[in-house]
Amino acid sequence: MDTKILDFIEEAYIELDKIKVKEINKSAMDFGFKKGIELINIITFNEIDEFIKAIINNEDFEIETTVYFFQGESKYCFLKYLSNYNVLIIKDQTEKELVKKVKSDFITSLSHEIRTPLSVAKGNIYLAIDLLKDNEAIKPLKKVRDSINKIERILDQLTLLSLAEFENYVLKFEIFDPQKIFEDVKNDLEEKIKRKNVSIDPDLNVEMLKGDPFVIYTILRNLISNAVKYSYENSRVYVSIFEDKIIVKDEGIGIRDEEKERVFERFYRGVDAKKYARGSGLGLAIVKYLCNLAGYKIEYNSQWMVGSTFIIHLNTDM
């Protein structure tokens, strides 16, 4: 192949003869690659032994990792080796990774800065409630307390979404009350539920669950929020919690057959979904990610214009 044609692509293109560089494009040259030089004299990274082994065994290989270029600097790159063509493709992901870190640091800092005054306000609200004896005066204070609790949960959700996006969330296993989790979710979605006059019918069949309570909260909140969002007015949403599964069923618009394979894609929203409600298209993607993280299995069935049922199997040894 005439590598001059490949000078117009952003990725580094390296054609190999075993581990020796045979042909390169301009991007590869900028990275420090030279014809006739062995790869191990140009780059190194933590997994390079695995990479060299893949080349020797004529196997495909791909990875995202920090690569040190001997004639340049370290870069966070995506590497893909195509064994059928003896070609290595390298894409510089440094800027993308930096943006992710900046976003993550910003959300963490923002969350921390907001939590400090919230904690002070919350402490004073609890103190005022304890000191006051007038029930009428206490009522608005309790509303303020509930609002502060809601803001704290939003911050938790924002932090989790950030960690989930960058795949950095660490599970915390506890024994918790699913009834409380359900009530918290219902209270958070109260305005949305009232706006559409949707009835939430709970069927809670277990007193305690073991797992990460915030993961369960987030899964439940996203599923119920979606169910309400895409339900018809004056309809019902059914929420069942068992020891081994969670079920959320609605009587809403459902999902078209041709769109079912894409419901867990980030930012994907069906054509009809956009007509019924606003959204980011992240809710089900986050649910799917958290299920994978916690070892849960998610399945669903949906009929267009009839409704959807999402089932989270908490015990995957079914």
TORTOR-354007 format. One line per field, with one value per residue (C-alpha): residue in three letters; residue number from 1; x negated, y negated, z negated. Coordinates in steps of 0.1 Angstrom, whole numbers, plus 5000, padded with zeros to 4 digits. Each point is the difference from the previous one (the first is absolute). Example, Ala and Ser with C-alpha at 12.3 -4.5 7.8 and 13.67 -1.06 7.14 Angstrom:
code = (ALA:SER) $
pos = (1:2) $
u = (4877:4986) $
v = (5045:4966) $
w = (4922:5007) $
END
This chain:
code = (MET:ASP:THR:LYS:ILE:LEU:ASP:PHE:ILE:GLU:GLU:ALA:TYR:ILE:GLU:LEU:ASP:LYS:ILE:LYS:VAL:LYS:GLU:ILE:ASN:LYS:SER:ALA:MET:ASP:PHE:GLY:PHE:LYS:LYS:GLY:ILE:GLU:LEU:ILE:ASN:ILE:ILE:THR:PHE:ASN:GLU:ILE:ASP:GLU:PHE:ILE:LYS:ALA:ILE:ILE:ASN:ASN:GLU:ASP:PHE:GLU:ILE:GLU:THR:THR:VAL:TYR:PHE:PHE:GLN:GLY:GLU:SER:LYS:TYR:CYS:PHE:LEU:LYS:TYR:LEU:SER:ASN:TYR:ASN:VAL:LEU:ILE:ILE:LYS:ASP:GLN:THR:GLU:LYS:GLU:LEU:VAL:LYS:LYS:VAL:LYS:SER:ASP:PHE:ILE:THR:SER:LEU:SER:HIS:GLU:ILE:ARG:THR:PRO:LEU:SER:VAL:ALA:LYS:GLY:ASN:ILE:TYR:LEU:ALA:ILE:ASP:LEU:LEU:LYS:ASP:ASN:GLU:ALA:ILE:LYS:PRO:LEU:LYS:LYS:VAL:ARG:ASP:SER:ILE:ASN:LYS:ILE:GLU:ARG:ILE:LEU:ASP:GLN:LEU:THR:LEU:LEU:SER:LEU:ALA:GLU:PHE:GLU:ASN:TYR:VAL:LEU:LYS:PHE:GLU:ILE:PHE:ASP:PRO:GLN:LYS:ILE:PHE:GLU:ASP:VAL:LYS:ASN:ASP:LEU:GLU:GLU:LYS:ILE:LYS:ARG:LYS:ASN:VAL:SER:ILE:ASP:PRO:ASP:LEU:ASN:VAL:GLU:MET:LEU:LYS:GLY:ASP:PRO:PHE:VAL:ILE:TYR:THR:ILE:LEU:ARG:ASN:LEU:ILE:SER:ASN:ALA:VAL:LYS:TYR:SER:TYR:GLU:ASN:SER:ARG:VAL:TYR:VAL:SER:ILE:PHE:GLU:ASP:LYS:ILE:ILE:VAL:LYS:ASP:GLU:GLY:ILE:GLY:ILE:ARG:ASP:GLU:GLU:LYS:GLU:ARG:VAL:PHE:GLU:ARG:PHE:TYR:ARG:GLY:VAL:ASP:ALA:LYS:LYS:TYR:ALA:ARG:GLY:SER:GLY:LEU:GLY:LEU:ALA:ILE:VAL:LYS:TYR:LEU:CYS:ASN:LEU:ALA:GLY:TYR:LYS:ILE:GLU:TYR:ASN:SER:GLN:TRP:MET:VAL:GLY:SER:THR:PHE:ILE:ILE:HIS:LEU:ASN:THR:ASP:MET) $
pos = (1:2:3:4:5:6:7:8:9:10:11:12:13:14:15:16:17:18:19:20:21:22:23:24:25:26:27:28:29:30:31:32:33:34:35:36:37:38:39:40:41:42:43:44:45:46:47:48:49:50:51:52:53:54:55:56:57:58:59:60:61:62:63:64:65:66:67:68:69:70:71:72:73:74:75:76:77:78:79:80:81:82:83:84:85:86:87:88:89:90:91:92:93:94:95:96:97:98:99:100:101:102:103:104:105:106:107:108:109:110:111:112:113:114:115:116:117:118:119:120:121:122:123:124:125:126:127:128:129:130:131:132:133:134:135:136:137:138:139:140:141:142:143:144:145:146:147:148:149:150:151:152:153:154:155:156:157:158:159:160:161:162:163:164:165:166:167:168:169:170:171:172:173:174:175:176:177:178:179:180:181:182:183:184:185:186:187:188:189:190:191:192:193:194:195:196:197:198:199:200:201:202:203:204:205:206:207:208:209:210:211:212:213:214:215:216:217:218:219:220:221:222:223:224:225:226:227:228:229:230:231:232:233:234:235:236:237:238:239:240:241:242:243:244:245:246:247:248:249:250:251:252:253:254:255:256:257:258:259:260:261:262:263:264:265:266:267:268:269:270:271:272:273:274:275:276:277:278:279:280:281:282:283:284:285:286:287:288:289:290:291:292:293:294:295:296:297:298:299:300:301:302:303:304:305:306:307:308:309:310:311:312:313:314:315:316:317:318) $
u = (5000:4988:4996:5002:5038:4999:4983:5034:5013:4995:4990:4965:4998:4971:4996:4979:4976:5003:4989:4981:5015:5005:5022:5014:5021:4993:5018:4978:4969:5011:5002:4964:5004:4973:4998:4978:5001:5015:5030:4984:4974:5027:5028:5007:5030:5010:5016:4974:4990:5036:5000:4967:5014:5032:4978:4979:5032:5017:5028:5020:4993:5015:4997:5003:4969:4972:4973:4965:4984:4962:4995:5030:5021:5026:5035:5032:5008:5023:4980:5015:4980:5016:4983:5014:4983:4970:5011:4999:5023:4993:5024:4990:5027:4980:5023:5032:4986:4990:5035:5015:4977:5009:5037:4996:4979:5025:5030:4981:4989:5035:5016:4976:5004:5038:5002:4982:5026:5027:4988:5000:5035:5012:4986:5017:5033:4999:4991:5028:5025:4989:5003:5033:5032:5025:5011:5010:4965:4983:5019:4981:4967:5007:5006:4966:4984:5015:4989:4964:5001:5012:4971:4976:5014:4997:4964:4995:5017:4979:4968:5010:5009:4965:4983:5022:4992:4963:5005:4984:5029:4991:5028:5009:5018:5024:5033:5027:5037:5015:5032:4980:4982:5034:5014:4970:5004:5037:4994:4974:5023:5031:5005:4996:5024:5026:4996:5012:5023:4983:5007:4969:5011:4973:4997:4971:4995:4967:4990:4963:4976:4963:4980:4991:5030:4991:4997:5035:5013:4986:5012:5035:5001:4991:5024:5030:4991:5001:5032:5017:4985:5013:5033:5034:5017:5021:4983:4982:4964:4994:4968:4992:4970:4991:4969:4986:5016:5014:5029:5012:5030:5018:5030:4983:4989:4977:4971:5001:4986:4973:4988:4997:4964:4989:5018:4968:4979:4988:5019:5022:5037:5027:5017:5033:4984:4989:5036:5012:4974:4966:4970:4963:5001:4977:5024:5001:4963:4992:5023:4983:4965:5010:5015:4968:4980:5021:5003:5038:5018:5024:5027:5031:5030:5020:5029:5005:5028:5007:4972:4966:4988:4964:4987:4967:4989:4980:4990:4984:4998:5034) $
v = (5000:4965:4985:4965:5004:5009:4967:4984:5020:4990:5034:5014:5028:5025:5030:5027:5028:5020:4974:4978:4969:5004:4971:4969:4969:4964:5003:5031:4981:4971:5025:5011:5031:5008:5027:5029:4994:5025:4990:5006:4973:4974:5005:5018:5004:5022:5026:5001:5037:5010:4979:5016:5034:4992:4990:5032:5022:4980:4989:4968:4977:4967:4979:4965:4992:4975:5004:4986:4989:5001:4970:4980:5002:5021:5000:5018:5020:5025:5027:5026:5027:5017:5033:5007:4969:4998:4964:4980:4970:4975:4972:4973:4998:4977:4970:5021:5015:4966:4986:5030:4993:4963:5008:5026:4976:4972:5021:5013:4964:4986:5028:4994:4962:5002:5028:4978:4972:5026:5019:4967:4992:5035:5000:4967:5012:5031:4978:4976:5029:5014:4966:4989:5013:4983:5026:4973:4985:5034:5009:4976:5010:5036:4991:4982:5031:5023:4977:5000:5038:5000:4977:5024:5029:4981:4994:5037:5008:4975:5014:5036:4990:4985:5031:5023:4980:5005:5035:4992:5008:5024:5021:4997:5031:4994:5013:4975:4995:5000:4983:4969:5000:5002:4972:4978:5006:4993:4968:4988:5006:4986:4970:5021:5026:4973:4982:5031:5012:5034:5025:5019:5035:5016:5036:5003:5037:4997:4982:4998:5002:5004:4979:4965:4979:4971:5023:5014:4964:4988:5031:4996:4963:5001:5029:4983:4966:5015:5019:4968:4979:5022:5010:4986:4976:5017:5033:5023:5010:5033:5004:5034:5008:5036:5015:5010:4974:4966:4995:4966:5002:4972:4995:4975:4995:5030:5005:5007:5034:4983:4979:5027:5009:4964:4992:5003:4979:4967:4970:5021:4990:5015:4977:5002:4996:4965:4990:5011:4988:4983:5020:5005:5037:5009:5016:5036:4999:4992:5028:5025:4989:5004:5034:5011:4986:5016:5034:4995:5011:4976:5011:4983:5006:4972:4996:4969:4978:5026:4997:5013:5022:4999:5028:4998:5034:4994:5036:5010:5037:5006) $
w = (5000:5008:4964:5014:5002:4963:4992:5000:4970:4964:4987:5002:5025:4997:5022:4984:5010:4968:4974:5025:5015:5038:5011:4981:5007:4989:4967:4991:5010:4977:4972:5006:5021:5026:5027:4992:4962:4976:4980:4966:5009:5008:4974:4967:4977:4971:5022:5028:4992:5008:5031:5013:4992:5020:5030:4998:4997:5029:4977:5000:4971:4987:4969:4985:4979:4994:5026:4996:5033:4997:5023:4986:4969:4983:5015:4992:5031:5016:5017:5024:5018:5030:5004:5035:5013:4977:4992:4968:4996:4972:4990:4976:4973:4976:5005:4996:4968:4987:5006:4981:4971:5000:5000:4972:4979:5006:4989:4969:4990:5007:4979:4971:5000:5000:4973:4975:4997:5004:4970:4979:5012:4993:4965:4991:5014:4978:4970:5007:5004:4966:4983:5014:4986:5023:5025:5026:4998:5003:5032:5024:4983:5007:5037:5000:4984:5027:5027:4987:4999:5036:5010:4983:5019:5033:4992:4993:5033:5019:4984:5008:5036:5004:4985:5021:5031:4994:4986:4966:4976:4971:4986:4963:4985:4972:4985:5008:5000:5035:4987:4991:5034:5017:4979:5007:5038:4999:4980:5025:5029:4983:5023:5031:4987:4991:5033:5019:4972:5002:4972:4986:4988:4978:4992:4976:4990:4981:4968:5006:5030:5002:5025:5008:4989:5023:5030:4993:4994:5033:5019:4985:5005:5037:5007:4982:5014:5036:4992:4989:5028:5027:4984:5010:4976:4973:5006:4975:4994:4981:4979:4985:4979:4991:4984:5034:5024:5006:5025:5014:5023:5017:5023:5022:5036:5001:5024:5037:5011:5022:4971:4973:5007:4993:4968:4979:5022:4985:5012:5022:5000:5022:5025:4981:4966:5009:5007:4966:4976:4997:4990:5005:5010:4972:4975:5014:5009:4963:4989:5023:4989:4963:5006:5017:4971:4973:5018:5006:5031:5017:5025:5013:5022:5017:5023:5020:4987:4972:4975:4988:4972:4988:4977:4980:4989:4968:4999:5034:4990:5015) $
END
